[in-house]
Amino acid sequence: MTETNTNFDLVVVGAGIVGLAHAYVAAQRGLRVCVVERDAACVGASIRNFGFVTVTGQGAGDTWRRARRAREIWGEVAPQAGIEAVHQGLYLTAFRPQALKVLEAFMATEMGEGCELLGLDEAARRAPVLQLDGAQGVLYSPHEMRVESRTAIGLLARWLAEAHGVVFRFGEAVLEVATPRVRTSRAVLHGERVAVCTNTDLNGLFAERLVPHQLRLCQLHMLRVQPEHGFRLPGSVMADLSLVRYHGYSQLPEAAPLLEQMRREEGESLAHGIHLIVVQSADGSLVVGDSHHYGAVLEPFADQRVDDLILRHLRETLKLQQATVTQRWVGTYPSSASTDCLIDRPDDATRMVIVTSGTGASTAFGIAEEVFADW
C-alpha cells in the first residue's frame, strides 16, 4: 500500500543507524515519524562495519556515557526486532609491558567498572583461541555486544515500521529542508521537526554550516575471513594497537610511551591507521579490520598491503590454523579532529546530527535521546 500522508511530527533524513535511532526515540514518545532515504536500502557505513556495540575504550565523558546508554537500548530493542546478539564481551590482549600499564591505568578509572584484568592462565581458560605467547595480560569487558550489521539495520527498520508505525520512503532524495517544509525528489513533506542524519553527504543539505567544522572522510579496509571448522571466539578481540587509537585508552598519560614504542615497532601499521578488531558471525566466519585513511575525497582502490598488515595482526593475536579471505570491502564515515559527534541547530525545529568518529552503532541511541531531551 502506498503511503499518501505527507504530514508528520518528525521527518528523519537518512536511514542509517543514526537516523533509525532518532526514529526510534521519537516513536517511543508517540510521534508520527517518516524516514526518507535516498537509496533503495541502507548501504552505507551502518552495514559496512563490525556490528560491534563498543563501550569499553570509548572516549571519557560524552562518548562513553552515550555508548553505555546505547548498549542498554540495543539490549532492549534487538530481541524485539529479531536481531541476534551474535556474541558479547571483549578480550583485549596486551603484548607489551607498556600496554599492560595502560590497561592497569584504565582499570583505575570509572570506565573500568565491571571489567577484569586477567592473568594469562585465566585468559587461556576463558578464551583458548587467544595467542598468548609473550603476552602480559588480557582485559576482559562484559559490556560489549555484537550484531550482524548487514542484516540488523534492515531488521530494525522493518520493526520500526511494523511495531511503531514509522513510515519509510526509500529511493527518495531530500533536496531541501526549510522546516516544516521538506522537499524531496518525489514529494513535499511537512514535518514539525526535522532530523538530518546524512552521514558522509558533506556537500548536500546545510553544507555551508559544516564548513567551519573541517570534516573530512575516513575510509576503512574490512575483511571477512573463514577460519577452520569449529573455531569459536568467546567475544570480540583487540590488541595493543587499539590502545593507541581508542580515546578511552589513548588519552591516558600511560599511553604516550606505548605510542612511541609502537611508532618504532609498527610504524607502517600506524601510518595506515590500522588497529585490530575481530568479531565472529553466526556462520563461523570472522569480520576483521580495520584501517583508516583520510581525505576530502577517497579513491575507490584498496591496497593489498593494508590487508596483509591486518591479516598479520590477526594471526599474531589468535591461534588460527586457517584464515581464508572470502570478502573484502571498504567503509566510509565523516571524521572530525575535535569531536566524536556533531549536533548542529540550523533553527529551533531542525537538527543535523553527524557521528564523526566511526562510533555510530555504539552511540547513536544515546545521542538520539540527548537530542530529544534538548529539543
SEMI-611107 format. One record per residue: residue in three letters; x, y, z of N, C-alpha, C, O in turn. Coordinates in steps of 0.05 Angstrom, whole numbers, plus 5000, padded with zeros to 4 digits. Example, Ala and Ser with C-alpha at 12.3 -4.5 7.8 and 13.67 -1.06 7.14 Angstrom:
ALA526448865156524649105156526449345156528549345169
SER525749555142527349795143525850015157526850235161
% end
This chain:
MET501749765000500050005000501850255000503750265016
THR501250444983502850684981502150885003499750935008
GLU504050995017503651185038503051455025504651565010
THR500651565030499851815018499952055037500052285029
ASN500151995063500252215083503052355081505052215079
THR503052615081505652755079506052935103507853105103
ASN504452905124504653065149505652905172504452695179
PHE507852995184509052835206509953025228510453255224
ASP510252905252511453045274514453075271515653275279
LEU515652865259518552865254519152735227518152525221
VAL520852875212521952755187524952715192526352895200
VAL525852475188528652405191529852365163528652225146
VAL532052495158533452465132535752275136537652345150
GLY535552035124537651835127536751595143535751625166
ALA537051355132536151105145538550945155538250695158
GLY540751065161542950925175542250905204540150985213
ILE544150805220543550765248542951015263541351015281
VAL544251245255543651495269540751585263539351665282
GLY539951565238537251635231535151455245533151545255
LEU535751195244533951005257533751045287531551005298
ALA535951115299535851175328534051405334532451395354
HIS534151615318532351845322529451765317527651855331
ALA528951595297526251505291525251345315522851375322
TYR526851175327526051015349525351185373523251145385
VAL527151365380526551535404524051705400522451735418
ALA523651805376521251965370518751785372516751865384
ALA518851545361516551365361515851285390513551255397
GLN517951255407517551185435515951415449514551365469
ARG516251655439514851885450512151925438510752125443
GLY511351745420508651755409508451945384506252015376
LEU510752015373510752195350510252045324511051815321
ARG509152175305508752065278511252125262511952355258
VAL512651915253515351935242515451845213514251645206
CYS516951985197517651905170520651915166521952105173
VAL521751695155524551685149524851685118523651515104
VAL526551865108526951885079529851815073531651925085
GLU530251625056532851515049533251525019531551415004
ARG535451645010535851674981536351404966535651384943
ASP537451204980537950944967535550764972533850814989
ALA535450544956533250354959533350204985531450084993
ALA535750204997536150075023538650205035540150335021
CYS539050175061541450275074543850115065544049875070
VAL545750245051548150105041550650245049552850185039
GLY550550435067552850595075554350475099554350235103
ALA555550655115557250575137555850395157557150225169
SER553250425160551850275181551749975175551349825194
ILE552149895150552249605145555149505138555549265133
ARG557049695137559749615128561649605151564049645148
ASN560649555175562349555199562349285213561549085201
PHE563249285237563449035253560848955266560548735275
GLY558849145268556549095284557249075313555848945329
PHE559449205320560649185347559849425364560749645360
VAL557949375382557049585400559049605423559049445442
THR560749805421563149825438562750035460562050265454
VAL563149955485563050135508565950185518566850415520
THR567249975524569949985536571950095516572349985494
GLY573250305524575250435506574150695493575750845482
GLN571550735494570550985483571551225499572151195523
GLY571751455486572851685499571351765525568951755526
ALA572851835545571651905571569752145567570252315550
GLY567652145583565652365581563352285563562152075567
ASP562652465545560152435529560052175513558052035514
THR562252105500562251865482561851615498560251445491
TRP563251585520563051345537560251335549559051125550
ARG559251565559556551565571554451495550552551345556
ARG554651605526552751545505552851245498550851125492
ALA555251135497555550855490554350675511553050475504
ARG554650745536553350585557550350575554549050365556
ARG549250815549546350825546545450685520543450545520
ALA546950725498546250585473546350285476544650145465
ARG548250185491548449895495545949795510544949575504
GLU544949945529542449865543540149855524538549665525
ILE539950055506537750055487537949835467535949705460
TRP540349785457540749555439539749295452538549125440
GLY540449265478539549025492536548995494535548775495
GLU535149225495532249215495531049175468529149025464
VAL532149315448530949325421531549075405529848965391
ALA534048975407534848755390532948515391532148415369
PRO532248405414530548175414527748235403526448055391
GLN526748475407524148545397524148565366522248495353
ALA526448655355526648685326527648435312528048435288
GLY528148225327529147975315532047985308532947845290
ILE533548155322536448185317537948015337537748055361
GLU539547835327541047655344543547795356544947925341
ALA543947755381546547835393548447605388548347395403
VAL550147635368551847405359553747325381554047085386
HIS555047515393556547455418556947705434556247925424
GLN557847685458558147905477560847905490562147695490
GLY561648135500564248155514566548225496566348215471
LEU568748315508571148395494573648285508573748295533
TYR575548185493578148095503580248265488580548255464
LEU581748415504583948585492586548485504587048525528
THR588248375487590848265496592948475496593348615475
ALA594348505518596748685520599248515515599848345532
PHE600648565494603048415488605548545498607548415503
ARG605448815502607848965511607449045540605249105548
PRO609649045556609349135584608049415586606549465605
GLN608749595568607549865569604549855563603050015573
ALA603749665547600849625541599449535567597149625572
LEU600649365582599449285607599149515626597149535641
LYS601149695626600849935643598450105636597150225653
VAL597950125609595650275600593050145611591250275620
LEU592949875609590549735619590249765649588049805659
GLU592449765663592249795693591250075699589650115717
ALA592150275684591250555688588250575681586750705695
PHE587450445660584650445652582850325673580750425679
MET583750105685582149975706581750145730579850105746
ALA583550345734583250525757581250755752580650905770
THR580250775727578250985721575450875724575150635728
GLU573451055724570750955726569950785702568050625704
MET571350815680570650665656571450365658570450205643
GLY573050305678573850025683571849875699572249635704
GLU569749995708567749865725566549625710565649645688
GLY566549395724565549155712567448995696566948765688
CYS569749125689571848985673573748835691573748875715
GLU575248655679577248495694579948495679579948495654
LEU582048505694584748475682585648195688586348135711
LEU585648025668586147735672589147675670590547785653
GLY589947485687592547365683592447165659590247105650
LEU594747075650594846915626593546645630592246545611
ASP593746525653592446265657589446285656588046125643
GLU588346495669585446535668584546615640582346525631
ALA586046775626585346855599585346615581583546585564
ALA587246435584587346195567585046005573584045875555
ARG584146005598581845835606579345945593577745785582
ARG578946205594576446325584576446355554574346325541
ALA578846405543578946455514581346305502583346425496
PRO581046045499583345875490584245935462586445855454
VAL582746085446583646155419585546395418586646455397
LEU585846525441587746755441590546655440591346465453
GLN592246795424595146745423596446895445596547145444
LEU597346755466598346895490601346865494602346955515
ASP602746755475605646725478606847005479606547175461
GLY608247065501609447325505607647545514608447775517
ALA605047475518603147685526603547755556604847595571
GLN602547985563602848085591600348065607600448035632
GLY598048065594595448055608593248105588593748185565
VAL590748065596588448095579586248245594585548175616
LEU585348465581582948605592580448465583580148405559
TYR578648405601576048295594573948495602573848585625
SER572148555583569848735588567348575582567148455560
PRO565348585599562748445594560848625579558648535572
HIS561548875574559549075565558849055535556749145527
GLU560648945519560348955490558248755480557648555492
MET557148825456555148665443555648675413556348885403
ARG555348445400555848445371553348345356552248135362
VAL552448505336550248425319551348415291553448525285
GLU549848275273550648265245549648515231547248525224
SER551348715227550448975218549048955190547249115185
ARG549948775173548748755146545748695147544248785130
THR544948545167542048485169540648645191538248685190
ALA542148725212540948865235539549125227537449185237
ILE540849275209539649535202536949495188535049635194
GLY536849305169534349245156532249145174529849225172
LEU532948975193531048865213530049085231527749085238
LEU531849265239531049485256529049665242527049755253
ALA529549725216527749895201524949755198522849885201
ARG524949505192522449355189520849355215518449395215
TRP522249315237520849315263519749595270517549615280
LEU521249805264520250075269517650125252515850255262
ALA517650025228515250055211512949895221510649995224
GLU513449635228511249465235510249505264507849495269
ALA512049555282511249575311510749855320509349905339
HIS511850055305511650335315510450515294510250755298
GLY509750415271508450575251510150775237509150965225
VAL512850745239514550935225514350885195514350665185
VAL514051105180513751095151516451125138518051305146
PHE517150955120519750965106519251025077517450915063
ARG520851215067520751285038523551245028525251415029
PHE524051005017526650925006526751014977524751044963
GLY529251044967529651124940528651404934527751464912
GLU528951584953527851854951529852054964530352044988
ALA530852224948532852414957531552664969529552764958
VAL532552764991531653015002533253244990535753244992
LEU531853424976533153634962533453894978535254054974
GLU531553944996531554195011530054155037527954025038
VAL531154265058529854275084529554565093531454705096
ALA527054645096526354905107524054855126521754925121
THR524754735149522754635168520554845172521155075178
PRO517954765170516954485168516754365140515754145137
ARG517854505120517654415093520054245086522354335089
VAL519654005076521753825067521153745038519253605033
ARG522753845020522353784991524153554983526553564987
THR522953344972524353114963524253094933522953264920
SER525452884922525352844893522652744884522152724860
ARG520852684903518252574895515852724908513552684900
ALA516352884929514052994943515053234960517453294962
VAL513053374971513653584991512353485017509953445019
LEU514053435037513153335063512953565083514253775080
HIS511353525103511053715125512053575151510853375159
GLY514053695163515053575188515353795209516853985206
GLU513953765232514153965253517053985263517954205271
ARG518553765261521353765267522753595245521553415233
VAL525353655241526853505221529553435233530953615244
ALA530353185231533053095239534553005214533752815201
VAL536753145208538353095184540652915193542453005207
CYS540752665184542752475192543852345167543352115161
THR545452505152546252425125549152325124550152295101
ASN550452275146553052135147555152265128556052485134
THR555852135107558152235090557352445070559152545055
ASP554852515068554052715048554652995059552953135069
LEU557153075057558153325069557753555050558153785059
ASN556853515026556553725006553653764999553053894978
GLY551853665014548953685009547553875027548254115028
LEU545553775042543953935059545754085080547353955093
PHE545254345083546654505103549754485101551154515121
ALA550654445076553554415072555054665082557354635093
GLU553954895080555355145088555755145118557655275128
ARG553955015133554255005162556454815171557454825194
LEU557254625154559254435160562154545156564054435167
VAL562354745139565054845131566754915156569054835156
PRO565755055176567555125198568554885214570554905228
HIS567154655212567954425228570154265214571154075227
GLN570854325190573054205176572853895176574853755182
LEU570553795169570253505168571653395144571853525123
ARG572553145146573753005124572652725124571352645143
LEU573252575104572252295102574452105112576852155109
CYS573551885124575351675133574451415120572051345120
GLN576351275108575751015094577050785109579450805117
LEU575650565112576550325126576850095107575350065088
HIS578849925112579049665099577849465118578349455142
MET576149285107574849075122575048815108575148805083
LEU575148595122575448325111573548135125573048155149
ARG572547945109571247705121573147475117573947415095
VAL573747335139575747125139574446865148572946855169
GLN574946645134573846385142576046235157578046165146
PRO575646185183577546025199576945725195575045645181
GLU578545565209578045275208575345205221574345355238
HIS574144985213571644895224571744865254573744745265
GLY569844965268569644945297571045165312570845175337
PHE572345355299573645575312571545765323569745845309
ARG571745825349569745995362571046215378572746155395
LEU570346455374571146675391569346695415566946655413
PRO570446755438568846785462567647065464565947115481
GLY568547245447567647525447569247675426570847555412
SER568947935424570548095406573348105416573948075440
VAL575248155397578148145404579548395394578948485372
MET581348505410583048725403585848675414586248465428
ALA587748855408590448825418591749095421590349305422
ASP594449105423595849345431595249595414594949815425
LEU594949555388594449795371591949935378591750185374
SER589949795389587449925397587950125421586450315424
LEU589950065436590550235460591550515453591450695469
VAL592550535428593550805420591650935400592251135388
ARG589250805396587250925379584650995393583651215390
TYR583550805409581150865423581651065446583451015462
HIS580151285446580851505464580651435494581951565510
GLY579051235501578851165529581451055540581951075564
TYR583150955522585850865530587951075522589651145537
SER587751165497589951325485590251595498592451715497
GLN588251695512588451955525589451935553589752135567
LEU589951695563591151655589594151725587595351665566
PRO595351845607598251905606599951665600602051685587
GLU599151435609600751195606600951105577602550935569
ALA599151205560599051125532601251255515602051155494
ALA602351485524604351625509606951465504607851455482
PRO608051335525610351165520609750925502611450845486
LEU607350815504606550595486606450695457607350545439
LEU605450925453605251035426608051065414608550995390
GLU609951165429612651195420613850925412615250895392
GLN613350725429614350455423613050345398614450225381
MET610450385395609050285372610050425346610050305325
ARG610750675348611750815324614350695315614950685291
ARG615950605334618450475326618050195315619350105296
GLU616150045327615749765320613549715299613649515285
GLU611649885298609349845280608750105265606450175262
GLY610850235255610450485242608650465217607050645212
GLU609050255201607450225177604450185184602750295170
SER603850025204601149985212599850245222597550305215
LEU601350395238600350655247599850845224597951005224
ALA601650845204601351025181598750965166597651155154
HIS597850725167595350645154592950655173590750575166
GLY593450745197591250755217590150485225587850465231
ILE591850285224590950015230590849955260592650025275
HIS588649845268588549715294586649475292584649495277
LEU587249265305585749015301583148995317583149045341
ILE581048935303578548845315577748595301577848575276
VAL576948385316575948135305573248075319573148065343
VAL571248025303568647925313567847685296569047625275
GLN565947535306565047295292562147305285560447395301
SER561447205261558747185252557546905260558946725267
ALA554946895257553546645265554446405248554346185257
ASP555346465223556246245205559146155211560245985197
GLY560346275231563146205239565246375226567546375236
SER564546535206566546705193567246935212565647015229
LEU569647045207570647275223570447525207571247525183
VAL569547745219569748005207572148135220572348165244
VAL574148225203576748315212577348585200576748635177
GLY578548755216579449015206581049155228581849025248
ASP581549405225580949565202583149775200585049775216
SER582949945179584950145174583550415172581050415172
HIS585050635171583750905170585451085152587751145158
HIS584251165129585451355111583651595108581151555106
TYR584751835107583152075108583552255084585652255071
GLY581452405078581652595056578952725050576852625059
ALA578952935033576553065025575052885005572552885004
VAL576552724990575452514973577252284973579752314975
LEU576252044972577851804976577651624951575451574941
GLU579951534941579951364917578651094924578950984946
PRO577250974904575950724909577650484904576750274895
PHE580250504911582150284905583350194932584450354947
ALA583249934937584149824962586949694958587349534940
ASP588849774974591649684972591949414987591249395010
GLN592949214973593248944985595148955009594848795027
ARG597049135008598949155030597549215057598349105078
VAL595549375056594049435080592649185091592749125115
ASP591449035072590148785081592148585092591548445112
ASP594548575081596648395090597448465119597848295135
LEU597648725125598348805152596148725172596748635193
ILE593648775164591448695182591448395187591048315210
LEU591948235166591947945170594347855187594147665202
ARG596547995185598847925203598047965232598647795249
HIS596848195238595948245265593948035274593847955297
LEU592247945256590247745263591647485271590947365292
ARG593647395256595047145262596747165287597146975301
GLU597647405293599247445318597547445343598547405365
THR594947495339593147525362591447285367590547235390
LEU590847125347589146885350590646635340592346645322
LYS589946405352591146145344589446045321587545885325
LEU590146125297588746045273590345855256592645905250
GLN589145635249590345445230589745525202591245455183
GLN587545665198586545735171585446025173584146095192
ALA586046185152584946455151584546535122586246675111
THR582446435110581946485082580046725078577846725089
VAL581046925064579447165059577247095039577947005016
THR574747145046572547085028571147335017569847324997
GLN571547565031570347815022572148045031573548025052
ARG572248255015573648505022571748735015570348724995
TRP571848945031570249175025571449415040573149395057
VAL570449655033571249895047568750025059566550015048
GLY569150155081567050325093568050615095570450655096
THR566150795095566951085096565151225117562751185118
TYR566451395133564851565151566151835154568551865147
PRO564652045162565752305166567452315191566752185211
SER569552475191571352485214571952775221572152945204
SER572152815247572953085258575253055277575452855291
ALA577053245277579253245295578553345323580153315341
SER576153445326575453585351573153465366572753515390
THR571453305353569153195367568352925356568952865332
ASP567052755372566152495363563352515351562552335337
CYS561952735356559252765345558653055342559053215360
LEU557653125319556853405313553853425313552453285298
ILE552753595331549953655332549553945327550254115343
ASP548554005303548254285294545254365295543554195291
ARG544754615299541954715302541454935282541655175289
PRO540754865258540055075238537755255247537755495240
ASP535855145262533755305274532455145296533354915301
ASP530455255309529355125333528154855327528054675344
ALA527254805302525854565295527554365279526554155271
THR530054435274531754275257534354205271535554365284
ARG535153945269537653865280539153705258538053535244
MET541753765255543453605238545253445257546753565273
VAL545253185255546753005273548552825257547652665241
ILE551152865261553152705246555152595266556552735280
VAL555352325267557352195283560052215268560152115245
THR562052335279564552395265566852235276569152325275
SER566351995285568451835297568251535292569751375304
GLY566451455274566151165269564851015292565050775294
THR563451165310562251035333559151035331557751015352
GLY558051045307555151065304553650845317551750885332
ALA554450595311553050365322553150355353551350265366
SER555350465363555850455392554450675407554050655431
THR553850905394552951135409550351255399549151425413
ALA549351175376547051315363544551335381543351545382
PHE543851115394541451125410541751325433539951465440
GLY544151325445544651525467544551805457543551985470
ILE545751855433545652125421542852205416542052435422
ALA541152035404538452105397536852185422535252365421
GLU537252045444535852115469536652395478534952545487
GLU539252465475540152725483538952945465538153155475
VAL538852885439537753075420534853145428534053375428
PHE533252935434530452985441530153115468528353275473
ALA531953045487531853175513532353475511531153635525
ASP534153545493534853825488532553965473532054205477
TRP531253815455529053925439526653975457524554065447
% end
